[in-house]
Amino acid sequence: MTLHTIVIPTLNEETKIQACLMQLQGFRAKGIEVIVVDGGSVDKTPQLVEGLCDQFVSAVPCRAVQMNAGARQARGEMIFFLHVDTQLPEDFLEIINSIETDNHCWGRFDVKLSGQQWLFRVIEIMINGRSRLTGIATGDQVIFMTQKIYRTVGGFPEIALMEDIAMSRKLRKIHSPLCLRQRVTTSSRRWEKHGIASTIIKMWWLRFSYFMGIDPARLAKQYD
């Protein structure tokens, strides 16, 4: 019996996809469906997922489009949208049971960055606090929702960037999010590669630009 579904968008993730999926095998054995939605990878991603997911779906290379494609195939009552470089907590199944008990229709986890520098702990506090205050969730916090509310809002807006923010805006009009204090761990690779200060400035600038109405396709080029 399928209890819930995890949807994972991928694009050329051969270095990370197997580690991501291996962590989910115990959950699969207990009824969690795992759907990988690939955006046209030209590396070994499609071959590496064989036997490690319940469905492999192809879509155009756009995270929002990919997540919608996976959600349309989902058989679980609750859908969790997971990035390849994010790890779920070991007690994920117990957390799901508490969500069902609380009867919340959408939410997200607190996030922990994988890096060990003390500044990452400050950034985590800022990210989680801002999200709790605004009701806006980001993709690396593992956004989840019931099938019902997903269909009600019509899925993720299929834009090139900021689809998580746009989706949160639609969802919070119906219900405030469940902001779980249990943490998922996401990669700090981008922060370490480009510098913590410059990454913070860039992320805030992109978000400000989006709120000011700049085309997400234009912002996606700056992000990349």
C-alpha positions, 0 to 999 in steps of 0.5 A, a space after each residue: 500500500 502506498 502511504 505517501 510519495 516522494 518526488 525528486 526532480 533530476 538533471 545530470 545528477 550522476 554523482 549524487 542520485 544513488 546516495 540520495 535514493 539509497 537513503 530512501 530504500 528503507 522508507 520504500 520498504 514501508 510503503 513510501 513511493 519514490 518518483 524520479 522526474 528527469 529533465 533530460 539528463 545526458 549523463 548516467 542518471 537514468 541508468 543509476 536510478 534503476 531499481 531504486 525508485 518506483 517510477 521514472 518520469 521524463 519531462 522538460 528541464 524545468 524544476 517546476 514542470 518536473 515536480 508537477 509531472 511527478 505529482 500527477 503520477 503520485 499515488 500517495 496521500 501526501 507528496 514530499 518534494 525532495 532535492 537530490 542534495 537534501 537528506 531526510 531525517 532518520 525518523 522521517 516515518 515517525 514525523 509523517 505520522 505526527 503530520 497525519 495526527 495534526 491534520 495539516 495540509 502543507 508544510 516544510 522542515 527546518 533546514 540544516 546546512 552540511 558545512 561545519 563553519 559556525 556561520 552556517 549555523 547563523 544562516 540556518 537560524 535566519 532561513 528557518 526563522 524567516 520561513 516561520 515568520 513569512 509562511 514562505 518555504 524554499 525547496 531545500 526545506 522539503 515542501 510537502 502537501 496533501 494531494 487535495 491542496 495540490 490539486 486545489 492550487 493547480 500545482 507549482 507555477 511553471 516558471 524558471 526560478 522561484 517556483 517554491 516561493 510562488 507555490 508557498 504564496 498560493 498555499 498560504 492563502 488556503 492554510 498556514 504552513 506546518 513549520 516542522 522543527 525537525 531538520 533536513 540536511 542540505 548541501 552547503 556546496 554553493 555557499 562554499 564554492 561562491 563564498 558565504 557573503 556573496 551567496 547571501 547577497 545574491 540570494 537576497 537580490 534574486 528574491 527582491 528582484 522577483 518580488 519587484 516583478 522581474 521575469 523569473 527566466 531572467 533571474 534564472 540566468 543570474 542564478 546559474 
